[in-house]
Amino acid sequence: MSERAVLEVIALSAEDAVAAQAGGADRLELVTDIAADGLTPPRETFAAIRAAVDIPLRVMLRAADGFAAGDVDALAENARGLRAEGAEEFVLGFLDEDGNADLVAMERLAAELEGCRWTFHRAIDRADDRDAARKQLADLPGLDTYLTAGSAEGVDAGLPTLLKEAGRAGEPGYGAQILVGGGLRLDHLPQLRAAGINAFHIGGAARPGGWAEPVSAEAVGEWRRVLDA
C-alpha cells in the first residue's frame, strides 16, 4: 500500500522516546504507571520528552486504573498544566457505571482540550454497546482516533469487530481513525492492512526485555519495516 501506516509507541521516559523515534515511530503515547494500564505522567516527564524528540506526543489523561473518570476537576487541572507545558494532543476515555460513555466527563474534558486532537482509548473495548458509544461521542470536538483491540480480551478476540468497523468508515460514529492496539502482533498486520486499517499502537512489543527495560529501537524498527513493506 502506498499510504504510510502510523506507528504509535508507548513511552514512559525520554530514553524510551528517543529509542522509539530512532526506530521509526510516528507518534508516542506518554503514560506513567503501566501496572495501572497507564496514568497521566508528571509535567516534568512530558517536558523532558518534548525536549528530547520532535514527533507528536499524545498524553494520557487518567488518574486511576479502570475506566471511571473519578475527579473530573483534577483531570481538567492536569490537562491545563500539561497544555501550559506545550502538550497539544491527548488520550482519554471514560465510562459510567452502566458501561456507557460518560458524556458528562467527556464533554467537560473535551471543552478543556479545545483546539487539541485526542484519542478515545480502550475504554471503548469495555463499553456495553460500542456502536452506541461511538455515536454518542462522535460530535465531541477534537476526537480523531479510537485506540481499540476490538475486544477487552485483545486483538485475537477482537479481530472480527475491527474488520467490521473498518468497513463502516465514514458512517455516523465511524469517522475517527482506528488505532489498533492491545495484544497486537506482527502476524495480525496483513489482515488489518488489507481491511484499510493504517494505524497501530505497541507497548510491550517495543520492549523485548519486558516493561522493566526501556524501549528497543531495534524492536520498533522491525515493526516499521513490516508496516512499510
C-alpha positions in Angstrom: 0.0 0.0 0.0 1.2 3.5 -0.8 -0.1 5.2 2.4 2.4 5.1 5.2 0.9 3.5 8.3 1.0 5.3 11.6 3.1 3.6 14.3 2.5 4.8 17.8 4.7 3.6 20.7 4.1 3.9 24.5 6.9 5.9 26.1 7.5 6.2 29.9 10.6 8.3 29.7 12.8 10.4 27.5 15.0 7.4 26.9 12.0 5.5 25.6 11.0 8.4 23.4 14.5 8.7 21.8 14.6 5.0 21.1 11.1 4.9 19.7 11.8 7.8 17.3 15.1 6.2 16.2 13.2 3.0 15.4 10.7 4.8 13.2 7.7 5.6 15.5 5.4 8.3 14.1 3.9 9.3 17.4 4.2 8.5 21.1 1.6 7.8 23.8 3.0 9.2 27.1 2.0 7.5 30.3 3.2 6.6 33.8 2.4 3.6 36.0 2.0 0.9 33.3 0.9 -1.5 36.1 -2.3 0.5 36.2 -2.6 0.4 32.4 -1.1 3.9 32.0 -1.9 7.0 34.0 -1.2 10.8 33.5 2.6 11.4 33.5 4.1 14.3 35.5 4.5 17.6 33.7 8.3 17.2 34.2 8.2 13.9 32.3 6.3 15.5 29.4 8.7 18.4 29.3 11.7 16.1 29.2 10.2 14.0 26.4 9.1 17.0 24.4 12.7 18.4 24.6 14.1 15.0 23.5 12.1 14.2 20.4 10.3 16.1 17.6 7.5 13.7 16.8 3.9 14.1 18.0 3.1 13.2 21.6 -0.3 12.1 22.9 -0.5 12.4 26.7 -2.7 10.2 28.8 -5.4 11.9 31.0 -6.3 9.2 33.6 -5.9 9.2 37.3 -6.5 5.6 38.3 -6.8 2.1 37.0 -10.2 1.4 35.4 -12.4 3.5 33.2 -14.3 5.7 35.7 -13.5 9.3 35.4 -13.2 10.0 39.1 -12.4 13.6 39.9 -13.0 15.4 36.7 -11.9 18.7 38.1 -8.5 17.2 38.9 -8.3 15.8 35.4 -9.1 19.2 33.9 -6.4 20.8 36.1 -3.9 18.2 34.8 -4.9 19.0 31.3 -4.4 22.7 31.8 -0.9 22.1 33.4 0.2 19.9 30.5 -1.1 22.3 27.9 0.9 25.0 29.7 4.0 22.8 29.1 3.2 22.6 25.4 1.0 19.4 25.2 -1.2 19.6 22.1 -2.6 16.0 21.9 -4.2 13.7 24.5 -5.5 10.3 25.2 -8.6 9.8 27.4 -11.9 7.9 27.7 -14.4 7.2 30.5 -17.4 5.0 31.0 -20.2 5.3 33.6 -21.2 2.6 36.0 -23.5 1.1 33.4 -20.8 0.7 30.8 -22.0 3.7 28.7 -19.8 6.6 27.6 -19.5 9.0 30.4 -20.8 12.0 28.5 -20.7 14.4 31.4 -17.0 13.8 32.0 -16.1 13.6 28.3 -17.9 16.8 27.4 -16.2 18.7 30.2 -12.8 17.4 29.3 -13.3 17.9 25.5 -14.1 21.5 26.3 -11.0 21.8 28.4 -9.0 20.4 25.4 -10.5 22.8 22.9 -8.1 23.1 20.0 -6.4 19.7 20.7 -6.7 16.4 19.0 -7.3 13.4 21.2 -7.8 9.6 21.2 -10.6 7.8 23.0 -8.6 4.9 24.4 -9.5 1.2 25.1 -12.5 2.1 27.3 -14.4 1.5 24.0 -13.5 -2.2 24.3 -15.3 -2.3 27.7 -18.4 -0.3 26.6 -21.7 -2.1 27.0 -22.6 -1.1 23.4 -19.6 0.2 21.4 -21.7 1.3 18.4 -23.9 3.4 20.7 -20.8 4.8 22.4 -19.2 5.8 19.1 -22.4 7.6 18.1 -22.7 9.4 21.4 -19.1 10.6 21.2 -19.0 11.4 17.5 -19.6 15.2 17.9 -17.1 15.9 20.6 -14.5 18.4 19.4 -11.0 17.0 18.8 -11.8 13.3 18.8 -10.0 11.9 15.8 -8.9 8.4 16.9 -10.1 5.2 18.7 -7.4 3.1 20.3 -9.0 -0.4 20.2 -8.3 -4.1 20.1 -11.9 -4.8 19.2 -12.4 -6.7 22.4 -11.4 -6.4 26.1 -9.5 -9.7 25.6 -7.2 -8.3 22.9 -6.8 -8.3 19.1 -7.1 -12.1 18.7 -10.6 -11.9 20.1 -11.5 -8.6 18.6 -10.3 -9.1 15.0 -13.8 -9.6 13.6 -15.0 -6.4 15.2 -12.0 -4.4 14.0 -12.6 -5.6 10.4 -16.3 -4.9 10.6 -15.8 -1.4 12.0 -13.1 -0.7 9.3 -15.8 -1.4 6.7 -18.1 1.2 8.3 -15.5 4.1 7.9 -17.3 7.3 7.2 -20.7 6.3 8.7 -22.1 8.3 11.6 -19.9 7.5 14.6 -17.2 5.9 12.4 -15.3 9.0 11.2 -12.4 8.7 13.7 -9.3 6.7 12.8 -9.0 3.2 14.1 -5.7 2.8 16.0 -5.2 -0.9 16.7 -3.5 -1.9 20.0 -3.8 -4.4 22.8 -2.2 -7.7 22.2 -1.3 -6.7 18.7 1.3 -8.9 16.9 3.1 -8.6 13.6 1.1 -11.5 12.2 -2.1 -9.5 12.6 -0.9 -6.8 10.3 -1.6 -8.2 6.8 -5.3 -8.8 7.5 -5.7 -5.4 9.2 -3.9 -3.5 6.5 -5.9 -5.3 3.8 -9.1 -4.0 5.5 -7.8 -0.5 5.2 -6.6 0.0 8.8 -3.4 2.1 8.8 -2.7 3.0 12.4 -1.0 0.7 15.0 -0.1 1.0 18.7 2.5 -1.0 20.6 3.7 -1.1 24.1 5.2 -4.4 25.3 6.1 -5.3 21.7 8.6 -2.5 21.7 10.3 -3.9 24.9 11.7 -7.4 24.3 13.1 -7.4 27.8 9.7 -6.5 29.4 8.4 -3.4 31.0 11.3 -3.1 33.3 13.5 -2.4 30.3 13.4 0.6 28.0 12.0 0.7 24.5 14.2 -1.0 21.9 14.9 1.0 18.8 15.5 -2.4 17.0 12.1 -3.8 18.0 10.4 -0.6 16.9 12.4 -0.8 13.7 11.1 -4.3 12.9 7.5 -3.0 13.2 8.4 -0.1 10.9 9.9 -2.4 8.3 7.0 -4.7 8.3 4.5 -1.9 8.0 6.5 -0.3 5.2 7.0 -3.5 3.2 
